[in-house]
Amino acid sequence: MKIGTIDIGTNSMRLLIANYRDGKLINRKKYVNTTRIGQGVDKQGYITDDAIERNIKALVEFSNICKGENCEKIYCMGTSALRDSKNKDVFVKLAKDKAGIDVDIISGEKESNLGFRGVLEGIENAKDILVIDIGGGSTEFIIGNKDGIRFSKSENVGALRMTEKFLHQDPINDNEFERMSNFIYEEIKNTLEYIRNDKVKKFVGIGGTITSLSSMNQELEVYSMEKIHNSKISLSEIELILQNLKKMTLNDKKSLKGLQPKRADIITAGVEILHTIMKNLEIKEITVSEYDNLEGLMCQNIKNMS
């Protein structure tokens, strides 16, 4: 059976196509389009006409890829920006009319659960883990193991949201950066306190910020799911990358090895979110997973079908 799953995130839209055989996902292919549906949603409360147009166009393209690949089913979820926008219904109707796709706008809790489920697909013997999913609009924290989830929290700090709110100069202004950093900590400190008391030992990161960080850390000329999946990044490596990013102009960042140019403007905020989490939880090293909520969505729907 071949299935397509689509995630309409705040910063990018992503598609996973895979075969499901003998309880495993095989022949995984991923496609990414930086569509920025969340641009301005924080300020205005609405998805702009431009963002709607961009995202519907991308959705039609993804729908056509699925048809070309002979997918039997296509499942699609909308996350943080669609949750927060007042005109989400307009987008959902257009998605159905123009692309023939049903968009399911999911809660932060469900997004967390799907991310966790996806991570479990990609790791062996999962004992207790903390999964950190840094998106464009929100960051999810999930603690659990193969028997289930015991803690999950979605916080409204994301790479695009923080960039729009705080970082307005190029290169980044130190005062703006510090204000952003303090805001991130204040927003998530209660969650961090809870996690600290849980004493979980294994840490896994998912989402575009951390996969980009791994790609930059390895200086990959071409993105490779195999090289990213299960790679590790230390706190000291993150701090080094962060110091460099803060000094660079946007143009410098766009030519960095391992970083997609379209992510260059929001990468610093994303890295600082991760840095704040790791520093305050005294995490020395984090494992990167290429299995995330797309795989989680696929596995959940396969289970529902059987």
HELIX and SHEET records of a PDB file:
HELIX    1   1 VAL A   41  GLN A   44  1                                   4    
HELIX    2   2 ASP A   49  GLY A   68  1                                  20    
HELIX    3   3 SER A   80  ASP A   84  1                                   5    
HELIX    4   4 LYS A   88  LEU A   94  1                                   7    
HELIX    5   5 ALA A   95  ALA A   99  3                                   5    
HELIX    6   6 GLY A  108  GLY A  122  1                                  15    
HELIX    7   7 ALA A  159  PHE A  166  1                                   8    
HELIX    8   8 ASP A  174  ASP A  198  1                                  25    
HELIX    9   9 GLY A  208  ASN A  217  1                                  10    
HELIX   10  10 MET A  225  ILE A  228  1                                   4    
HELIX   11  11 LEU A  235  LYS A  247  1                                  13    
HELIX   12  12 LEU A  250  LYS A  254  1                                   5    
HELIX   13  13 PRO A  261  ARG A  263  5                                   3    
HELIX   14  14 ILE A  267  LEU A  281  1                                  15    
HELIX   15  15 ASN A  293  MET A  305  1                                  13    
SHEET    1   A 5 LYS A  24  ASN A  33  0                                        
SHEET    2   A 5 MET A  13  ARG A  21 -1                                        
SHEET    3   A 5 LYS A   2  ILE A   8 -1                                        
SHEET    4   A 5 LYS A  73  GLY A  78  1                                        
SHEET    5   A 5 VAL A 103  ILE A 105  1                                        
SHEET    1   B 6 GLY A 148  GLU A 155  0                                        
SHEET    2   B 6 THR A 139  ASN A 145 -1                                        
SHEET    3   B 6 ILE A 129  ILE A 134 -1                                        
SHEET    4   B 6 LYS A 202  ILE A 206  1                                        
SHEET    5   B 6 GLU A 285  VAL A 288  1                                        
SHEET    6   B 6 LYS A 232  SER A 234 -1                                        
END                                                                             
